[in-house]
């Protein structure tokens, strides 16, 4: 009578294949988490600016004063027009303080240049976007991307008369 011996366990090759597959899945998960982290931070940054711009527009109307958004390389800040001196000055409100943008974020702005500026040519704090006390703004389009990747582009835009619009990736886009 022959006895069959059934061997249990795995071969070394099978174990190595499983370890390689697990390692690849772990690397893919870490890569995706890093990418989604930047996408979340991009969306949070755009949301912050969107809400601040809405607030600045409302404050301009409520306080009968002109406020402006100054876009610098890698940062933004809000300024207020001083009627007595005729100059733009940093806004005194803590809400409108200077804010830095992440290094990887690319901000591209398209600002309507023919809008009235309320400033002289010597004024060095001349804002890119003005929120007028009448409720209007300077027409603009601001695009936010991660590096040169335009697949996940967020857009803030206004034609100057209608409300500020935030177009998220995949949403229907209007032409301005």
C-alpha positions as CSV (number, residue, x, y, z in Angstrom):
1,X,0.0,0.0,0.0
2,X,1.3,3.3,-1.0
3,X,0.9,6.3,1.1
4,X,0.6,9.7,-0.5
5,X,2.4,12.4,1.1
6,X,0.8,15.8,0.6
7,X,3.2,18.5,1.2
8,X,1.8,21.8,2.5
9,X,3.4,25.2,2.2
10,X,4.7,27.6,-0.4
11,X,7.8,27.6,-2.5
12,X,10.4,30.3,-2.3
13,X,9.4,31.6,-5.7
14,X,5.7,31.9,-4.7
15,X,6.7,33.8,-1.6
16,X,8.9,36.2,-3.6
17,X,6.2,36.8,-6.2
18,X,3.7,37.7,-3.5
19,X,6.2,40.0,-1.8
20,X,6.9,41.8,-5.0
21,X,3.1,42.3,-5.7
22,X,2.5,43.6,-2.2
23,X,5.5,45.9,-2.5
24,X,4.2,47.3,-5.8
25,X,0.7,47.8,-4.3
26,X,2.2,49.6,-1.3
27,X,4.2,51.9,-3.6
28,X,1.2,52.6,-5.7
29,X,-0.9,53.5,-2.6
30,X,1.8,55.9,-1.3
31,X,2.1,57.5,-4.7
32,X,-1.7,58.0,-5.0
33,X,-1.9,59.4,-1.4
34,X,0.8,62.0,-2.2
35,X,-1.0,63.0,-5.4
36,X,-4.4,63.2,-3.7
37,X,-2.8,65.2,-0.9
38,X,-1.7,67.9,-3.3
39,X,-5.1,67.8,-5.0
40,X,-6.8,68.3,-1.6
41,X,-4.4,71.1,-0.7
42,X,-5.0,72.7,-4.2
43,X,-8.8,72.6,-3.6
44,X,-8.4,74.0,-0.1
45,X,-6.2,76.8,-1.3
46,X,-8.7,77.7,-4.1
47,X,-11.6,77.5,-1.7
48,X,-9.9,79.8,0.8
49,X,-9.2,82.4,-1.9
50,X,-12.7,82.0,-3.3
51,X,-14.3,82.7,0.1
52,X,-12.0,85.6,0.8
53,X,-12.8,87.2,-2.6
54,X,-16.6,86.8,-1.9
55,X,-16.1,88.3,1.6
56,X,-14.0,91.2,0.1
57,X,-16.7,91.9,-2.5
58,X,-19.4,91.9,0.3
59,X,-17.3,94.1,2.5
60,X,-16.7,96.6,-0.3
61,X,-20.4,97.0,-0.7
62,X,-21.3,97.1,3.0
63,X,-18.5,99.5,3.9
64,X,-18.8,101.6,0.7
65,X,-15.1,101.2,0.1
66,X,-13.0,99.7,-2.6
67,X,-10.9,96.6,-1.8
68,X,-8.4,94.9,-4.0
69,X,-6.6,91.6,-4.5
70,X,-2.9,91.8,-5.2
71,X,-1.4,88.6,-6.8
72,X,2.3,88.2,-6.3
73,X,4.6,85.4,-7.4
74,X,3.7,82.7,-4.9
75,X,1.4,84.7,-2.7
76,X,-1.6,87.0,-2.5
77,X,-2.9,89.8,-0.3
78,X,-5.7,92.2,0.0
79,X,-5.4,96.0,-0.1
80,X,-7.9,98.8,0.7
81,X,-8.2,102.1,-1.2
82,X,-7.7,105.1,1.1
83,X,-10.0,107.9,0.0
84,X,-8.1,110.6,1.9
85,X,-4.7,109.8,0.4
86,X,-5.8,108.2,-2.9
87,X,-3.5,105.2,-2.4
88,X,-3.9,101.5,-1.8
89,X,-2.7,100.3,1.6
90,X,-2.6,96.8,3.2
91,X,-5.9,96.0,4.6
92,X,-5.9,96.2,8.4
93,X,-8.3,93.3,8.9
94,X,-6.6,90.1,10.0
95,X,-8.9,88.1,7.6
96,X,-7.3,89.8,4.6
97,X,-3.7,89.2,5.7
98,X,-0.8,88.1,3.4
99,X,-1.0,84.4,2.3
100,X,1.7,82.3,0.7
101,X,0.8,79.7,-2.0
102,X,2.4,76.3,-2.1
103,X,5.6,76.0,-4.2
104,X,4.0,73.5,-6.6
105,X,0.9,75.5,-7.3
106,X,0.8,77.4,-10.6
107,X,-1.4,80.4,-10.7
108,X,-2.2,81.9,-14.1
109,X,-4.2,85.1,-14.2
110,X,-6.1,86.8,-17.0
111,X,-7.1,90.3,-15.8
112,X,-9.1,92.8,-17.8
113,X,-6.8,95.8,-18.1
114,X,-9.3,98.4,-19.3
115,X,-11.2,98.5,-16.0
116,X,-10.8,101.7,-13.9
117,X,-7.9,101.4,-11.5
118,X,-8.5,104.2,-8.9
119,X,-4.8,104.7,-8.6
120,X,-1.9,106.6,-10.0
121,X,0.9,105.0,-11.9
122,X,3.3,105.5,-9.0
123,X,1.2,103.4,-6.7
124,X,3.2,100.2,-6.0
125,X,0.3,98.4,-4.3
126,X,-2.0,98.5,-7.3
127,X,-4.3,95.5,-7.1
128,X,-4.9,93.1,-9.9
129,X,-8.6,92.7,-9.0
130,X,-10.7,95.5,-7.6
131,X,-13.9,94.9,-5.6
132,X,-15.9,98.1,-6.1
133,X,-18.4,99.5,-3.6
134,X,-21.0,99.2,-6.4
135,X,-20.7,95.4,-6.2
136,X,-18.8,95.1,-9.5
137,X,-15.3,93.7,-9.9
138,X,-12.5,93.8,-12.4
139,X,-13.2,91.1,-14.9
140,X,-10.8,88.2,-14.4
141,X,-10.0,84.6,-14.8
142,X,-7.5,82.9,-12.5
143,X,-6.4,79.3,-13.1
144,X,-4.9,77.0,-10.5
145,X,-2.9,73.9,-11.4
146,X,-0.5,71.4,-9.9
147,X,2.7,72.2,-11.8
148,X,2.0,72.1,-15.6
149,X,-0.7,69.5,-15.2
150,X,-3.9,71.0,-16.5
151,X,-6.0,67.9,-15.9
152,X,-7.1,69.0,-12.4
153,X,-7.5,72.8,-13.1
154,X,-9.6,75.0,-10.8
155,X,-10.8,78.3,-12.2
156,X,-12.0,81.4,-10.4
157,X,-13.7,83.9,-12.7
158,X,-16.0,86.9,-13.0
159,X,-17.1,89.0,-15.9
160,X,-17.1,92.0,-13.6
161,X,-20.9,92.2,-13.1
162,X,-22.1,88.7,-12.1
163,X,-21.1,86.9,-9.0
164,X,-17.7,85.2,-8.6
165,X,-17.7,81.7,-10.1
166,X,-15.5,78.7,-9.1
167,X,-15.2,76.1,-11.8
168,X,-13.9,72.8,-10.5
169,X,-12.3,70.1,-12.6
170,X,-14.8,68.2,-14.7
171,X,-17.5,70.9,-14.3
172,X,-19.2,72.6,-17.3
173,X,-17.1,75.6,-18.3
174,X,-18.5,78.8,-19.7
175,X,-16.5,80.9,-22.1
176,X,-15.9,84.5,-20.9
